Amino acid sequence: MKPATAFKVFLLPILFSHTLFAQPSRVERHSFFSNALGLSKNYYVYLPEGYDTDTERYPVAYFLRGHEFELFDPAAPGRIGGRNLRHVADDLIAAGQIGKVIIVCPSTASEDYDNTVHSCGVNMLKPTLRAAEGIGTGRFEDYFVQDLIPHIDATWRTIADREHRAIDGFSLGGYNSTMLSLRHPDLFISVGSYDGTIMWYNLDDTRRPGAGPDDPIWFLTEPYFDPVFDNPRNVPYMLLHSASNILRAADASQLEDFREMRFHVSMTPADNVGNHSRNKQMISIFLEKGIRNSFNNPVLAPNAVHDFGFADMHAAVSLVRHWQAFIGHKLNAPLAAELGVVAVGETDTTELVLFNYDVASLAISAWATNSSEFSAITALPVSLAGKYDTLSFKITFSPTAHGVLSDILTITSNDAANPITRLALQGRGLLLGQAEIENVYAANSSATSQLFTMNRANGAATPIATTGVGAIRGLAIHPQTKELYATVPASSTTSLYRLSSEYGEALLLATIPVGQIRGITFRADGALFGISATGRFYEITPSTGAANQIGSTTAGLLYSGLSLNPKTGKLYASHVAQDRIYTIDPNTGAATLVGSTGLGGNNPALAFGPDGTLYAVTSTNNFIRIDTSNATGTVLGPVGVTGMSALAMRTDSATVKVDDRESSVMARAHQLYQNYPNPFNPSTTIRYSLAQTEQVSLRIFNLAGQEIATLIEGKQGAGEHRVQWHAEGAPSGVYFYRLQAGEKVETRKMILMQ
């Protein structure tokens, strides 16, 4: 640790002086005359920090869309906080992920911001078919290749060769970047595209507008592309300007040129006017021709859409890939890997892919992470034989704490110029924890659903957190682990989740291949039962979701709530729409009517307490107690929340032994839990766990930051600890309790209501 600290102290003055005197990056608008078009065209240029104070030459990346300002426009759709391509480049340079680079965004369309006429980077066949300023002769491919690139190289300090030039684009800019790079492989070493409006491969016959062609974008009745490809369309000319067709038609020599380039194609997860499918087809043709895409998963993000915010996200990856091409980095590894959500104390494994850009063998001799929570488990050394040879390797994620965890995997290879490749790892640890013995847990049926605790005496609900997983219809507590389980039904399947009783967050366990399962309950041996709104009774295997129907469907009996009496072992169920309570035979599935509560409405959820008392929530938002002999209901109080749809309680005694797995979790992680009850009056219990013996302090503060009380001060051993705060005399309001255990500090909020 000391050498690292000394390094930071040494580095700070250098960074400070650099920040103080270096000119920041800037974006400028310029114009030049194009002989090919016979008029002047505009472009924006990004110049990196310090461009005017040094004499270095830089690689250049061309980013295309349509109008020259779109990729630098802070107000373009999808952008937040005024960010744009400039900020993406600045951040990557500041983080050391790329070196200094020049970025050029040229006009490839008419002068108006709406791109009334888009050139697609093609020498237009009929530029006069649509009038717009800035089109000129329509020879946009010649403008780009013969005029723009030479102008940029002559005007700015670029490294004016193929090995230091990249092209990239979004939407029609992605069509442009892939098409131009394949038509001019001598100009570009690296090529990117985000959700490019690629042409389908199958444009073999003459098409007419409105004839229902395979590729409706390029044959629209609206004459957007008429100036480019004529109307009716000149299909042979289109084929010459289609990336997919250029790839398919390439001879061996051309393919070798293409394989010298690096391609970075990403897209949205679903079709935006067909773009997902078009890109998927083009990538498959790349693979068919022995060319790899650097995106192992070309879907940029599960929620990616066709906008500039995600185009910037693509650029944050593709700029790094372009830089790696500029410096000849041979190993292609994911820049970042999201390892998902894993329960604290458990381990999950993710498989990732590396490949070799070099024709020579590339040997990997080591990989290392900074923490034990992430680990590469594939045995070393390994070799990637030659160009595009791949290696699948495995990363384990074993979180020891709740929350987002990150690390860097450092990969060492025999690439003499670039021996180190770094891969950012991130995952989320979810501390499931044990349900509290004294709590009634409840969930509502809103679209994102909330988890609550309820006062057993009067039903008052206190929110824990939003689960974010959809309408929860069933809750149960596992008899051994004391974890919360939940069901979220759909029409043909039901999702089974494990829920954090502390944080409300959900972890998908299995998908049950049966729809509309609502109430669930565990037997003492861990068997899980479920009932459906279609009148079926199941035994479910939690780990796989396999569901075995027991007995036949009872006509007209549509189930909702389900709970098992811990004293008698009987199963009780409620009707989804009527005020009826049943018992169910677990061996046959036969239902027997017990009676009605007499309170009207229906009872969406049931839960037994440890003493054999049956509780329910009603459709009128009351918390009730039900007599198990005749189903008569007694109102205990209003819930205060509409749409409560699930209940669960622990049915064991307070002296139950903590299971080994939970003890292992507590032994590996410091954790401060939410106080209970909260809000409270006049006292509350604060619970925390320690991974090892530590010097511990637990203090209470008011909103002004003043210390109100010290509850603990001294050494404590590993395990779970509880302490009560008696707040008599303290005014109502918000308070904070802070736990310091060794170097770790956690703070939580609580509310006193006198």
MOMOJO-V772848 format. One line per field, one symbol per residue. ss: DSSP state (h for helix, s for strand, l for the rest). phi: phi as a letter, one per 30 degrees, with the letter a starting at -180 (. if undefined). A space follows every 50 residues. Layout:
BEGIN
ss=???
phi=???
END
This chain:
BEGIN
ss=lhhhhhhhhhhhhhhhhhhhhllllsssssssssllllssssssssslll hhhllllssssssslllllhhhllllllllllllhhhhhhhhhhllllll ssssssllsllllllllsllllslllhhhlllllllllshhhhhhhhhhh hhhhhllslllhhhsssssslhhhhhhhhhhhhllllllsssssllllll lllllllllllllllllllllllllhhhhlllllhhhhhhllhhhhhhhl lhhhhhhhhhlsssssslllllllhhhhhhhhhhhhhhllllslllllsl lllllllhhhhhhhhhhhhhhhhhhhhlllsslllssssssssllllsss sssssslllllssssssslllllssslllllssslllllsssssssslll llsssssssssssllllllssssssssssslllllllllsssssllllls ssssllllllsssssslllllllssssllllllssssssllllssssssl lllllsssssssllllsssssslllllsssssllllssssllllllsssl llllllllssssssllllllssssslllllssssllllllssssslllll llllsssslllllssssllllsssssllllllsssssslllllssssssl lllllllllhhhhhhhhhllsslllslllsllsssssssslllsssssss ssllllssssssssssllssssssssllllllsssssssssllsssssss ssll
phi=.deddddddddeddddddddcddddabbcbbbdcdddiadbcacbccdei edcbbdcbdbbcccbaddcedcddcdejcbiidadddededddddidbdd bcbbccdbbdddddhebcdiicdddbdddbdadjchdiddddeddccded ddddccddddbedbbbbaabidddeddddddddbddcbcbbbachddddd ddcdcdcceiciddbdedbdddddceddcibddddeddddcceddddddd dddddddddddccbcbaddbdchidedddddddddedecicccdddcdde aecdbdbddddddeddcdddddddddcidcccbedabccicbdejcbbbc cbbcbcdcdddbcccabbccbddbadcddcdbbcdaeidcbcbcccbbdc bdjdbbabccccbcdedbdcbcbdcbabdbddicdddccccbbccddchc cbcbdddbidcbdcaddicjddcbbacddcdiddcbcbdbdcbbdccccd dccidcbdcacddbdidcdbacdedjdccbbcdcicbbccdedciebcdc icdcdiccdbcbacdddcidccbcddbbdbbbcbdddcidcbddlbdici ibbdbbadddcidccaccdciccbccdddbiecbdclddibdidbababd ccddcddddddddddddcbdaccddbdadbacbbcccabbdadbdbbbbc bcddiddcaccbakdbddkcbbbccccejdddkcbbcbccbicdbbbbcb bcbd
END
